[in-house]
Amino acid sequence: MTPPVSLIAVDIDGTLIDSSLNIPAANVHALRRAHEAGVHIVVVTGRRHRFAMPVAEQLGFDFCLISSNGAITRSRLGELYFADMLPRATARRLCEHMSQFIGCAVLTFDKEERGAIVVERTDELASNIQRWIDTNRAYIEEVAPIPSALVCDPVQAMFCGTIARMAPAEARLNDGAFTSEINVLKTQYDHRDLCILDVLRYGCSKGSALARWAAHLGIPRGQVMAIGDNYNDIEMLEFAGLPFVMANASEDLKRNGWPVTLDNEMCGVAAAVDEVLAGVSQ
């Protein structure tokens, strides 16, 4: 039988992986079944490419990886298909505009060496994302003042902290000073009191990258399935003809009327994929 979808887009954190930070076997098997049925699989994440690969490679088959919330699209082997960089002039002005939050700021560059991640200092960030710092330490460079690191266009800027700390930062980012220059995407984990604000080139999102990848493959949106759990997944879910929201998603996402699958601890990805592929020969 012909699969009812031709492309499945799946988020990583809070969606594909569980609290062990690994992909449960049921999710792997469901996506592998889809892949073997001829469905294209694309992993779509807010993580940068190198940080996402150890997780994505657990799938064990060929896939495309859209990273940094849509800014970079690469093959599993690292071939670059698309890149939407944040203009460095915009990033420089952004650092000045957000000077009161500079201790929460991170710049990401498209390279795999020290300096791929630039911060002015790590003390404030460490209180919120110590595990992320430890995992990425080989790539982190401290540069003060941070705008001096902008010798080329970054992939994105990020501001990270507690929910209360990021509320005024989000308001500052959306105060109109950068209208039609940037796109601000939020990822929030209430149970961790963690809010991440990613700043990308205007128009760049998981949704725009997924639309571009679907067009590249010649797949209409009605044959695209997407699964996500957070605010930065909204554009991707809006684009997909068949969106699914995780049960662990915020109530804000569930109010959009999208089908809700199981949570990430109960292999919600597998449940959604199996539901859609029910009846397809194995």
Salt bridges, closest charged atoms under 4 A:
ASP11 OD1 - LYS206 NZ 2.97
ASP13 OD2 - ARG47 NE 2.80
ASP84 OD2 - ARG212 NH1 3.21
ASP110 OD1 - ARG74 NH1 3.02
GLU112 OE1 - ARG48 NH1 3.23
ASP123 OD1 - ARG121 NE 2.91
GLU124 OE1 - ARG121 NH2 3.70
GLU124 OE2 - ARG165 NE 3.03
ASP134 OD1 - ARG137 NH2 2.87
GLU170 OE1 - LYS186 NZ 3.64
ASP175 OD2 - HIS97 NE2 2.96
ASP175 OD2 - ARG172 NH1 3.61
GLU181 OE1 - ARG93 NH1 2.72
ASP233 OD1 - LYS206 NZ 2.59
GLU251 OE2 - LYS254 NZ 3.43
ASP252 OD1 - ARG255 NH1 2.63
ASP274 OD1 - ARG33 NH1 3.68
